[in-house]
């Protein structure tokens, strides 16, 4: 882990009259355009789509005096001095190639928020940042719960669906922010410098966007750059530790590991059902501080215990006392569609983990149960399923496959779990979920868990993973009413 002098980022210029192009409408683009317009910039929004929603957003911005170009997201507006992009826009878009040739910098909305914090003399709240392939939202919400239990003014913001711009520029002032960051957001945030940060895990995901696993990991690793107090990594995932070693941090910043086993010095871990801290204690060679019990974590699945340890590490790095860790974890309630128990009847448990949208998340979900009727499938996003199926085969009693790319999972099951019965539903309409649940009910016996852990994105059949999980839960309740 290298060290270097980190300079604080501040606004690079007076915004008044500056020509700024905002790339993309939507969750991040509209707030960014409003903020920049309010700062006095001359704002032009470019957007690929030209649908009803885009037109409504355009009309709202044009009423303020913002120029909006719909259906034209590739060309660089003349005179552009800065681009602020929606995080999902791919780096290989022609717009960004043109910006590079013209020497125009590209920021994301996270970078803009970072540059604007502390504006107008208000306190710039430090950021405790979380990224990783899976578990980000849960960990950030756990962290915010712990910080609140310590009496701190805080909020869970960022990729969790709460605008960082709103948090930085809104009326409410915070002591510290719990910030979820995606690989997309980190790619476009070159000057972000967190108080402390965690990379929870790394597995192939969004490779169609980043181009390679190496590029994906490098963007995740940006979260460690310039950290002041702690770089938190996953002892069981060497890639996360490698990113810490490569990071250029402030003098005195420490590498802090978390593990589901007994922790070494400078780590948090688990001993006899107790979450313990051997990092932020005196004489960590000999001492450990009890923080909470495994039973304080809801649900106490292995990957969720890891999330709790990562949240605790960041909170302890900020100076939170042990009791607040326990109280915060006890107060935390998980979001919907994350290994959520829907029902139990006739000895069969029905669990909704629709949020398991990639193979890494599905692997953690499958590892939480012993005998599983697995409902899986959707959009694979370039993923392969051999490793997932091979690792989970002994737990699978049967599988019901749905979605556009289900054949990839079916073929992996044929190779690595040929004895597992498979129902392949050749349909991608939303009604397929009721049929899938009906088939799962037929296959399941007492002691089984029917688990929706799709290992795929949902957009082939549903608006998002929430709608997919809701459809599963509704189907379970419909069938359960007659059980």
Secondary structure, DSSP 8 states (H G I E B T S, - for coil): -EE---------S--TT-EEEEE--HHHHHHHHHHHHHTT-EEEEEES--SHHHHHHHHHHHTTT-EEEET--SS--TT--EEEE-TTS-TTSHHHHHHHHHT-EEEEHHHHHHHHTTGGG----EEEEEE-SS-HHHHHHHHHHHHHHTT----EEETTTB-HHHHHHSS---SEEEEE--HHHHHT-TT---SEEEE----S-SHHHHSSHHHHHHHHHGGGTT-SSEEEEETT-HHHHHHHHH-EE-TT-EEEEE-SS---TTEEEEETTEEEESSSSTTTTT--EEEEEGGGSSS--HHHHHHHHHHHHHHHHTT--HHHHHHHHHH----TTSSEEEEEETTEEEEE-TT--SHHHHHHHHTT-SSEEEEE-SB-TT---HHHHHHHGGGEEEEEE-STTHHHHHHHHHHH-TTSEEEE----STTHHHHHHHHHHHH--TT-EEEE--SSBSTTTSSSHHHHHHHHHHHHHHHHHT-
